[in-house]
Amino acid sequence: MEITELLIPTILGGICVLISVYGLAIAKDRKYALGGLFLYSLIPISHRLGIYLDNPEDYFSLITAIIFVCQAIISIPVGGFLSPNKDSVQKTWSLKVQLTILVINASFAVLILSDPMVPTVIGAYHGIYALMMVVAISKTLAGKMDLK
């Protein structure tokens, strides 16, 4: 895999991470936080589907695309995820979604950071999203989720 092949996804990923960090830390607006994550989820879908279509025996690319389709679906910036949790059902649902996103991104951060062929910054992006979910989980558990 050439570095130039990943240049555009890397730049787009950085923009998405900045949107999410802005939404979580500065604007305190979940639509930005989730919008960045949603857009970020689309990048590996398109990239991995392209790889899978070139080589239909590459099931890792297919599974990766499916995992990020799931992440994109649960991070669509509508609904109650990352909002102030008023009742226990919403809090439980938010924790499950946050934990799912944490596991996906932490796993891919480890996979990418251990692969010398993939730029380290992409693994760092996944790590940032994993850390964002750790913050979201801690705020949800403390009852201090302060996003609009």
N, C-alpha and C positions, 0 to 999 in steps of 0.2 A: 504494500500500500504506500503510495507516494504521499509526501507531505502536502503537495499542491492539491491533491484530491480532497484533502480535508480542510483546506484553507477557508472556503466559504462556510461549511458547517461550523467551523471553529469560531469564525467572526459572528455568525448568526447566534451561536450558543452564548457568546459573551454578551451580546445585546439582550438576549432573553434573561440571562442571569441578572444583568443590571436592572432590567424592568422589575424582576421579582424582588430584588434587594430593595429597590426604591419603594415598592409597594409594601413590603414587610417592615422596613426600618424607618423610612422617611415619611411617606404619605400615609402610612397605616391604613391602606386601602387593599382589601383582599382581592379586588378585581385586577389590580396590577400584579399582586403577588401570584395569583393563580393564572392570570393571563400569560405571564412570562413562563411559568411552568408548563402551561398548555402548549404554547408555541415551541418551547424547548423540546417537548415530547414529540413534536412532529418531525424534528430534524432527523433523529435516528430511524424513524419509520421510513421516510423517503430514502435515506441513504442505504439502510439494510435491505429494503425491498429491491432496490436497484442491484445490489450485490447478489441477492437471492435469484433474481430473474436472469442474471448472467450465469449463475451456477446453481441450478435447482437442487443440487445435492448438499448445499450449504445450509443445513437445518439450523445452525446457530443464528444465522442472519434472520431466518424466518421467525424463530422463537423470540429473538430480540425485538423484531418489529411488532410481534403480538404483545409482548410485555409493554412496550411503549404505547401501543394503541390503548391498552387498559389504563395506563397512567394518564394518557390524554383524556380519556373518557371521564375518569374520576377527578380530573383537575380542570374541567370546563368551568370558567369563572361565573357560574350561576349556582344558586343554592346556598346551603348553610355552612359548608365546610370552611373553616378558618374564621367563622363569625363568632360573636360573643355567644357562649353556650348557656342558654337559659334553663334548659331542662336536661335530665340525665340521658334521654334518648339521643338528643342532638350531640351531647358531649361524647357519648359512646361512639356514635357514628363518626364524628370528627376524629376521634382518637384512632379508630380503625383505618380511616383513609390516610391520616398522617403517618401512621406506622407503615402502611403499605408503600407509600411514596418514599419513606425513609429506607425501607428494606431494598426497594428497587434501586434507588440512587446510591446507597452505600455499597451494594453489591457491584454495580457497574463501576463505581469509583475504584474499588479494589481490582476488578478485572482490567480496567483500562490502565491504571497506574502500574500494574505488573506486566503490561505488554509494551515492550520497547518500540514497537512499530507505530503505536498511536501516540499523538502528541499528549504530553502530560497535562496540558491545560484542560483538555476535555475531561480527564479524570478529576481535575480540580473543580470543574463546573458541577459534576455529579456530587462531589464532596460538599460543595457549597449548598446544593439543594438538600442533601442529607442533613447538614447542620441546621438549615432553615427549618426542617421538620422537627429536629430535636428541640429547637426553640419553641416552635408551635406546640409541640406536645407538652413541654414544661409549662407554657402559658395556659394551655387548656386544662391541665391537671390542677394548676393553681387558681383557675377561675379568673384569670387576668388577660384573656384574649381581648386585645384592644383595637382590632381592625374594624373598619366601617363595613 
